[in-house]
Amino acid sequence: VGVARRARALGVPAAALVGGCETALDAVYAEGVSGVFPIHPALCTWPQAAARTEEDLRFTMGNLLRFMAALRR
C-alpha cells in the first residue's frame, strides 16, 4: 500500500501481484492500487498452492504483461 500511495502521488498506476485475495478490494483501490492480480485464481490449501505456484504465476504474469503491452499501444 505504501508503494501504491507514492505511485498515486506521481500519477503512476500500481499493480499488486498477490498470492490470493478476497473480492472486497475497495480499501486497497482507495489507497492507490490500480489493479490486483492474484497468482492463484481460486482459494486452495497450502499443498495445492505449492504444487501449482509455478504454473499459476506464469499464467498471471503472462496476463499482466499482455495487459501492460496493450496500454503502451
Residue, then its C-alpha position, 0 to 999 in steps of 0.5 A: v500500500g505504501v508503494a501504491r500511495r507514492a505511485r498515486a502521488l506521481g500519477v503512476p498506476a500500481a499493480a499488486l501481484v498477490g498470492g490470493c485475495e478476497t473480492a472486497l478490494d475497495a480499501v486497497y483501490a482507495e489507497g492507490v492500487s490500480g489493479v490486483f492480480p492474484i497468482h492463484p485464481a481460486l482459494c486452495t490449501w497450502p499443498q495445492a498452492a505449492a504444487r501449482t505456484e509455478e504454473d499459476l504465476r506464469f499464467t498471471m504474469g503472462n496476463l499482466l504483461r499482455f495487459m501492460a503491452a496493450l496500454r503502451r499501444 
